[in-house]
């Protein structure tokens, strides 16, 4: 019986989730202090996740950045830097020298060449036809999300109709809707969509994030909203928690 021999290497499309690390300072000590406060000293707050360093906010004014030092600093918090987004032209050589990729945000999209349009020919008049309504894509999960599980809705909203347990992580490029208790970590707008929101019938998360802006609840979720239908949205650089029955900010 002949044995099938696998080729030495195969290339397949794979989805990789990366944390956006958005810098508003190039000072290593300031970044270190901010990460320490964000993680609360929890060693496994980040779990060896990939990170894209976003320098859009400081690219034009920042002094020379020690890229290798920055990579080492992020690694201290279990973040593995793989690329830089929003870099100025003068930064590119140093970024490549540090072994980092340049992310221009194009995601590999390319414009198709436009063919020359032929001269229009008269067409018989026809009754207008209504265009079909666009359907919003969404990933739907009907089973509980257990500790250690990670679910990523790439390019869409994420809808979960069962409990999200402590230690679970749910991620969506769009909004997150949980029609059950939400524990664990919820990261909406993962590709940078600041208009994304997080909704839950019972909001009790460990961590939430929208477009890379994080908030943790080491002291518990706000008592006046916890375990009630709520939403979380991004306003500027602040995450607001709102009861679904009220427009008043918590």
Secondary structure, 3 states (H helix, E strand, C coil): CCCCCCCCCCCCCCCCCEEEEECCCCCHHHHHHHHHHHHCCCCCCCCCEEEEEECCCCCCCCCCCCHHHHHHHHHHCCEEEEEEECCCHHHHHHHHHCCCEEECCCCCCCCCCCCCCCCCCCCCCCCCCCCCCCCCCEEEECCCECCCCEEEECCCEEEECCCECCCCEEEECCCEEEEEEECCEEEECCCCCCCCEEEEEEECCCEEEECCEEEECCCCCCCCCCCCCEEEEEECCEEEEEECCCCCCC
